[in-house]
């Protein structure tokens, strides 16, 4: 599927449950994230997508159940150890300090530096490569508070790539980007998956982007896994209508042959209604 990449369960989620007060947010989640694969988590707002990611990154602690990284309880790792394994791009990043874009990207090297040691030429080379990948090197001297939301998002992604971790975890990474930069970023992440064996776990809202880029899709609703598998197995008319409560048409993408979702937005009914009104008005005028 991806050359000679060997797939091993890199992260295993076992009977994960998580509660916010009395609210049961995640319910009996069992998942394997295979080494070198691209997994997308889908679901409507409030389905538990971000909560699942935050459990995997240890930003939240499981209420019940265990998450294993390389067969070791993920909670047994120090933050520095985890930083060698996983880089995280959160849903929202707010920086209210006068750092340059390059300063922010170089923060991705912290886990690789000895204590009290500054970045060297090799760290700057790695940061520059990440910024060129994300088309942000020209922003290197800009103060981050002056950047647009899309520019800042690409800087945060460059920081994650600079970390050189084997796992890249991203929560809605393209939400602030225009269509061109969405495609550019996902093509880059897919390229890194192929070339470097990167394991990618991300949350998306766009069903069609998920369908085209993912090896595995996990579909959540109300804290439960409703479906998991390939695009063809998960992106079905029945699944989408059940989880999102919308009527959809499904076609095969003309280039990839993968499922492509077209929502039916009710305009057909509205147009029929308007046509009926116009016909009634015309008939009245003829009387």
Order of alpha helices (4+ residues) and beta strands (2+ residues): beta-beta-beta-alpha-beta-beta-alpha-beta-alpha-alpha-alpha-beta-alpha-beta-alpha-beta-beta-alpha-alpha-beta-beta-alpha
